[in-house]
């Protein structure tokens, strides 16, 4: 095997490889000898098939395997001999194309090919002692715990049949048919639906128009779907609903005591309040953590400047761009609706792809130097959590991740990243700043709106 480097430019490398016909023939002969004792051919005793017959019957098939194995060995040798860290899979181009491959299979000539690769950039991670971060700290007020507790209690609140007009807080049992431009639309009808007036279950304006209705009454309710409605084909459209009120129920007293807490598996109302607070605090801490992480990634993006593998950037950009196009198709919007052009959008999203690749390489290098690992227990916990999001399909979800390594990698990646973030934060100068829950959520919302 002859290997010659033909290109070393930036992160790109190319190597010319020549596998002599004599070496390939010897490999073919060895494989056929090994195969001879295993095959069964009519007219020949086991192990007594002439080599000429073996070569005629199996030569092309075996030589194809020989060539593939030889190419793989050449790739491995190139990587090992030159100490390469590949950014992508090698690209193989055979001299003479299909004709060159055919000659090699027929053992009529050497196999010559070029291996082209991109390597990962090398850079110094350095120290993070000079990284300064502000960590926002917010606490859940008692009033919010009380509101959440009341909301939970209202879900089991008793209602009793009521004569006369319905008021806010009453529960209606209704049938309805929604129409747009006189035509019923998918998802716009229901029977025997329970609706508590004032709960905000339905789109704005719907519940207000049912205040004062009585059992047996039919009303026409006119509403307009919000512009940001999740079903894009309904967003911003006017609709008319024929609503029949079948029953009106008056609310009973809210029960919030130790017995109520026991329905949630907790021994007392105080324990239930503690659990509610802990869950709400976890969500709030997650929002603060996200803000801290975005600030850290912004600093890392500015700190590191190095050449990026074009193949990784292109791969990331294609994924981002496909998401953009899919969202446009879903929403029916165009680049003009976003006050931009396709050309400008491509530039913007390529910049996003470059940032993601750069930060991915930085995080990977930090994690490698710090010997970060994702344990089997951590992976299992993440898969179980994901499976819980699909009640009744837990087994299917579990088996999917067990059999799909690419999907499993998507579960592992964020766990790995969070561990690396923890390492950097532990070395940085972090200052805590106490703010209200409202201010924290406002800051987080503004960051998300600006694309940070």
Secondary structure, DSSP 4 states (H G I P E B T S, - for coil): -EEEEEEEETTEEEEEEEE-HHHHHHHHHHHHHHHHTT---TTS-TT---HHHHHHHHHHHHHHHHHHHHHHHHHHHHHHHHT--BSSPPEEEETTHHHHHHHHHTTSS-EEEEEEEEB---------TT-EEEEEE----HHHHHHHHHHHHHTT--EEE--S---TT-EEEEEEEEEETTEEEEEEEEEEEEEETTS--SSTTTTGGGTT--TT-EEEEEEE--TT-SSTTTTT-EEEEEEEEEEEEEE-----SHHHHHTTT-SSHHHHHHHHHHHHHHHHHHHHHHHHHHHHHHHHHHH------HHHHHHHHHHHHHHHHHHHHHHT--TGGGT--HHHHHHHHHHHHHHHHHHHHHHHHHHHHTT----HHHHHHHHHHHHHTSTT-HHHHHHHHHH-HHHHHHHHHHHHHHHHHHHHHHHSEEEEEE--HHHHHHHHHHHHHTT-
